[in-house]
Amino acid sequence: MHFEIHGIPSVAIVSSEFEEAAAVQGKALGLEARCCFVQHPIQDRTDAEMRLLADQIVDQVVAALTKPIGPGDST
């Protein structure tokens, strides 16, 4: 969300367990945050499992980065 504050489109990759927390944090910062969610938990995943999770959401990430989300957002 740091990049969004500075007007740079970004996407937070968030474990599904923290979906509500991500929304609350975005609202608290005054942002309509772009988030993609992966299956929880992730801390004990192998590199191969993390790559699979990334492969599963890459299209969602690209879509989130390229669609306007609010006034003044020209991405």
N, C-alpha and C positions, 0 to 999 in steps of 0.2 A: 504494500500500500504506500510505501515511501515514494515510489516513482509517481504514482497517481497524484499525490499531493503537489508534485512539481510539474504536472501536466503530461507526463510520459505514460502512455498506455501500458498496463501491466496486468498480469493474472496471478492471483494467489493460488497455489496448489495446496489444498487443505484436506486433511483426513476427514472422512465423513463424520467422525465423532465430534468434530468441531465446527460443523456447518452453522449452527446457531451462533456460536461465539464469533465466527467470521462476520456474520451479518451485523451483530451488535457492535463489533469493533469498527466496521466500515461506517455505520451510522454515527457512532461517537466521533469519528474523524470527519464527518460530513461528506463521505464518499459513497457513491454507488459502486461498490467494489465488484470487480470481475473475479469470480472464483470458479475453479474446477475442483471437483471433489473426487478423491480416491478412496478405495475401500480401507477401512480401519481394521487392524492396526498396521502401522508401517515400520515401527522402530526395529523389529526383528526380521525384516525381510532381507533376502539375499539380493545381491546386485542384479541377478537375472530376474527375480520377482519385481524389483523396482523398475527395470526396463519394460517389463510386461505392463505394469500399471501405467507407465508413461505412454507406451504405445496405445493403450486403450483410451487415453484422453487427448492425444495430440490434436485431433481434429477439433475438439471442444476448445482447446487453448487457442488455436489459430482463429476460430470463429469469434471467441471472446475478444481477442486483440484487434479484430478488424471491423467490429460493429460499433457504431456510436451508442453511447449509453446515456448521454445527457447533454444539456445545452453547452455549447462551446467545445464539445468533443467532436473533432473532425476526422477521427480515425475510421 
